[in-house]
Structures are given as structure tokens and as C-alpha cells.
Amino acid sequence: MFEDLLRGWDGEEAVIRFDAASGAWMFVCIHSTALGPGGGGTRMRVYPTPADGLADAMKLSGAMTRKFAAADIPRGGGKAVLAVPRLPEGEARRTLLLRYGELVAALGGTYRTAGDMNISPADLDVVAERCPWVYGTTGRGGNSARGTAIGTLHAIRATVEHVFGSSSLSGRRVLVQGAGAVGADLIRLLQAEGADVLVSDVDEARAVQTGATVVAAADVIGTECDLYSPCAVGGTLNAETIPELRCRAVAGCANNQLSEPEDGDRLHAAGILYAPDYVANAGGVIQLVGLEDLEWTEDELQQGLARVGDTLRTLFRASAEEGITPAAAAERLAAERVAAAARVGR
Ligand SMILES: NC(=O)c1ccc[n+]([C@@H]2O[C@H](COP(=O)([O-])OP(=O)(O)OC[C@H]3O[C@@H](n4cnc5c(N)ncnc54)[C@H](O)[C@@H]3O)[C@@H](O)[C@H]2O)c1
């Protein structure tokens, strides 16, 4: 099973280790180092089979290559999965993370990790005891939600500008789905710009806390607004929901917003402008790499985050001029940057 996955993958290197003491499989997938060392989070999860964990790491590492390339950050794509029989706690968790840190250290910096599902900044502190290539520990660049929210705000401004001719958010009706770490921050930023913000969260207390107008979780898709901002879960844009949308544009921070690639075409055909998710939500990795690796000042960080909007403006222009979807324009931009860097052998 691993063999089929490895043969069919377009990435550079997959490192597989079985940790007999915990029963965990460690998969580190480095998809591309053309633009720089592979960066991406470590995810800890229980999978139906170890091969599902490897497949997840492979797929997610390719997405990181596209995210960094589109953001023009000098990092390649990587992702790691700790496929565990059950989520470990206490000393068992600590020893697993230490052994994982040794594995990442042994790769000599070709893969640099941050957190992802079930891996907290405190977990990363443990990994960092054995490995220097760790972003997002408790003591360093801070929670990436801040950068993600600011980057998403720039994405929303650029999207609104393309649709309505002005980037002003004053009076614009923006529906934010998910008032979590990023969504709550984003709502504050939108409110400060005078937007008419609607919010929905399955945890209604979180939605209420934002002070925005609350929409029931089940009513999000049919609610009339200028822009829908998915900031909760993936897959909310699909063949069933797209015909029901009552908005002119979509721009949010959630990963994997399209259920399948054809949903980009469906949005385009429906006349709804879509800001590709991995472009709109790149602010988190821009913050982590910028502050922790590239030694940016706060000013440089803000300029880096503003480039999320500039990238989208370029993509929307290409989309309008060439009759392709913004998602296709983003894929092309990322592929061109990786190919150009691979040619000069960086
Ligand atoms: N945190 C980051 O820096 C970052 C970076 C890039 C992408 N993302 C993506 O952005 C999304 C949000 O991230 P976060 O860190 O804010 O997560 P979070 O877990 O802090 O918040 C998610 C919120 O969504 C709510 N929610 C879950 N299902 C919902 C539904 N069906 N309808 C409405 N609300 C629902 C949850 O109750 C929670 O309040 C995720 O898809 C994440 O993968 C986050």
C-alpha cells in the first residue's frame, strides 16, 4: 500500500518511521524544496490505516508548496503526520514528541514544522527540545491566527474591490462563518472598517460574543450578503450549496473550501468571485516564516500580509482577461514560480 502511494506521488521525499514503543507511524513528506526548505505543520490523528496517514501527509504537503509559492515566500512544501493508535497524553505524549523531534532534526532542516490538528504550541516546545526547525512554539512569533486574520482582511478588501470597484468595507455586508481563533479576530477588524458583519458559529455563544448579527448555523448558505467568508470548516462550497448562495463573492480563511476542483468552475459560472483559499489564508505562514525565520520587523510583516491582497488582484485580473477561474490562475502562478526556481536550481 505504501509502495503504491510512493510511486504515484509527485513529491521529493517521504520519510517513514514506525515508533514501536507507542505504535505511532511518523510520516514526513517533503513535496518540494525548489523555493526553499519544506515548511508545514505536523498533524496528530487516528487514521483508519497508516496508509491513510501517509496519503494525508502527501496531499497536504503539495498544498503547502502551492501556498508558499503563491505567497512568494521562500519556502517549499512539507507536512508531517503522526498517525497514532489513540491520542497520547502525559509522559507518553512527551516521549513520542521527543522522538519525533529527533527524526525532524535528522533531516537537517529540509523540513521545518509548525502545529496542525492536535499539535499545540506546548507540544511544539517539546519537539523543539530536540530539533531547531520548529515554528509556533509558545515563546516565538505568537499565534498564527493573528496573521491569518489580517491576511484574510486584505483578501476580503481585494475581492470586494474587484466586484464593487472600491475596497472600502464601510456598509458592506460580510457573513463570517466560524468565530474561532481567526474568525473572531477577523470580525473585529471588519467591524473597525465599518462593515455590516453577520456571524454564524455552531457554538452560538462564540457568535454572540462578537457583537455581530447572529445567523443560525443552518441558514448560512441562503443568507443574503455581499461576501461570504468561510472561516470554520472545509467543503462548504459544493454542487448543493453553490446554487443556494446569495452573495457576490467568497473570501475566507478555512482550508479546502471547495469540495472538488469543479466547484471553482461552478462559482465562476454562477458569477460569484472566489478568492482561492490557500491564497486568502496564507497570512499565518507568512507570519511564522517572516517573524521566526526571515527576522522581519512588525512593519515588514504588515507589508508581507498586505501582499495577500496584491496577489489576489493579480489573479482576479488574469481571470477576467483570460476567462479562467481565479482558482486556475492561482494554480498556474504557483506552478510557474516553482518551475522557475527549479530551473535555476535554488
Ligand atoms: N489558525 C490559523 O492560523 C489558520 C491558518 C490557515 C487556515 N486556517 C483554517 O481556518 C479555519 C478556522 O481556523 P481557526 O484556527 O479559527 O479554528 P478554530 O477551531 O479556532 O475555530 C473554528 C470555529 O468554527 C466553528 N465551527 C465549526 N463548525 C462550524 C460550522 N459548521 N458552522 C459554523 N461554525 C462552525 C467552531 O465552533 C469554532 O468556533 C480552519 O479551517 C483552519 O484550518 C487557520
The ligand as an SDF file (V2000), in Angstrom:
LIG
                    3D

 44 48  0  0  0  0  0  0  0  0999 V2000
   -5.3700   29.3780   12.7070 N   0  0  0  0  0  0  0  0  0  0  0  0
   -4.7200   29.6660   11.5860 C   0  0  0  0  0  0  0  0  0  0  0  0
   -3.7100   30.3650   11.5750 O   0  0  0  0  0  0  0  0  0  0  0  0
   -5.2120   29.1310   10.2630 C   0  0  0  0  0  0  0  0  0  0  0  0
   -4.4040   29.2830    9.1390 C   0  0  0  0  0  0  0  0  0  0  0  0
   -4.8660   28.8390    7.8880 C   0  0  0  0  0  0  0  0  0  0  0  0
   -6.1170   28.2370    7.8130 C   0  0  0  0  0  0  0  0  0  0  0  0
   -6.8750   28.0730    8.9410 N   0  0  0  0  0  0  0  0  0  0  0  0
   -8.1840   27.4340    8.7930 C   0  0  0  0  0  0  0  0  0  0  0  0
   -9.1780   28.3650    9.1640 O   0  0  0  0  0  0  0  0  0  0  0  0
  -10.2890   27.7100    9.7900 C   0  0  0  0  0  0  0  0  0  0  0  0
  -10.5190   28.3040   11.1760 C   0  0  0  0  0  0  0  0  0  0  0  0
   -9.3290   28.1990   11.9440 O   0  0  0  0  0  0  0  0  0  0  0  0
   -9.3110   28.6120   13.4870 P   0  0  0  0  0  0  0  0  0  0  0  0
   -7.8760   28.4990   13.9100 O   0  0  0  0  0  0  0  0  0  0  0  0
  -10.0660   29.8670   13.6810 O   0  0  0  0  0  0  0  0  0  0  0  0
  -10.1320   27.3890   14.1050 O   0  0  0  0  0  0  0  0  0  0  0  0
  -10.9700   27.3610   15.4800 P   0  0  0  0  0  0  0  0  0  0  0  0
  -11.1210   25.9130   15.7890 O   0  0  0  0  0  0  0  0  0  0  0  0
  -10.3820   28.2750   16.4880 O   0  0  0  0  0  0  0  0  0  0  0  0
  -12.3970   27.9760   15.0710 O   0  0  0  0  0  0  0  0  0  0  0  0
  -13.3160   27.3240   14.2570 C   0  0  0  0  0  0  0  0  0  0  0  0
  -14.7140   27.8160   14.6840 C   0  0  0  0  0  0  0  0  0  0  0  0
  -15.6630   27.3020   13.7520 O   0  0  0  0  0  0  0  0  0  0  0  0
  -16.7860   26.8480   14.4720 C   0  0  0  0  0  0  0  0  0  0  0  0
  -17.4770   25.8590   13.6200 N   0  0  0  0  0  0  0  0  0  0  0  0
  -17.1820   24.5620   13.4020 C   0  0  0  0  0  0  0  0  0  0  0  0
  -18.0410   24.0360   12.5000 N   0  0  0  0  0  0  0  0  0  0  0  0
  -18.8870   25.0230   12.1360 C   0  0  0  0  0  0  0  0  0  0  0  0
  -19.9740   25.1160   11.2360 C   0  0  0  0  0  0  0  0  0  0  0  0
  -20.3730   24.0610   10.5110 N   0  0  0  0  0  0  0  0  0  0  0  0
  -20.6220   26.3140   11.1290 N   0  0  0  0  0  0  0  0  0  0  0  0
  -20.2480   27.3780   11.8540 C   0  0  0  0  0  0  0  0  0  0  0  0
  -19.2110   27.3470   12.7210 N   0  0  0  0  0  0  0  0  0  0  0  0
  -18.5410   26.1970   12.8610 C   0  0  0  0  0  0  0  0  0  0  0  0
  -16.2280   26.3020   15.7590 C   0  0  0  0  0  0  0  0  0  0  0  0
  -17.2280   26.2630   16.7860 O   0  0  0  0  0  0  0  0  0  0  0  0
  -15.1350   27.3440   16.0600 C   0  0  0  0  0  0  0  0  0  0  0  0
  -15.6340   28.4420   16.8010 O   0  0  0  0  0  0  0  0  0  0  0  0
   -9.9240   26.2260    9.7640 C   0  0  0  0  0  0  0  0  0  0  0  0
  -10.4460   25.6630    8.5720 O   0  0  0  0  0  0  0  0  0  0  0  0
   -8.4160   26.2370    9.6940 C   0  0  0  0  0  0  0  0  0  0  0  0
   -7.9050   25.0620    9.1040 O   0  0  0  0  0  0  0  0  0  0  0  0
   -6.4550   28.5240   10.1580 C   0  0  0  0  0  0  0  0  0  0  0  0
  1  2  1  0
  2  3  2  0
  2  4  1  0
  4  5  1  0
  4 44  2  0
  5  6  2  0
  6  7  1  0
  7  8  2  0
  8  9  1  0
  8 44  1  0
  9 10  1  0
  9 42  1  0
 10 11  1  0
 11 12  1  0
 11 40  1  0
 12 13  1  0
 13 14  1  0
 14 15  2  0
 14 16  1  0
 14 17  1  0
 17 18  1  0
 18 19  2  0
 18 20  1  0
 18 21  1  0
 21 22  1  0
 22 23  1  0
 23 24  1  0
 23 38  1  0
 24 25  1  0
 25 26  1  0
 25 36  1  0
 26 27  1  0
 26 35  1  0
 27 28  2  0
 28 29  1  0
 29 30  1  0
 29 35  2  0
 30 31  1  0
 30 32  2  0
 32 33  1  0
 33 34  2  0
 34 35  1  0
 36 37  1  0
 36 38  1  0
 38 39  1  0
 40 41  1  0
 40 42  1  0
 42 43  1  0
M  CHG  2   8   1  16  -1
M  END
$$$$
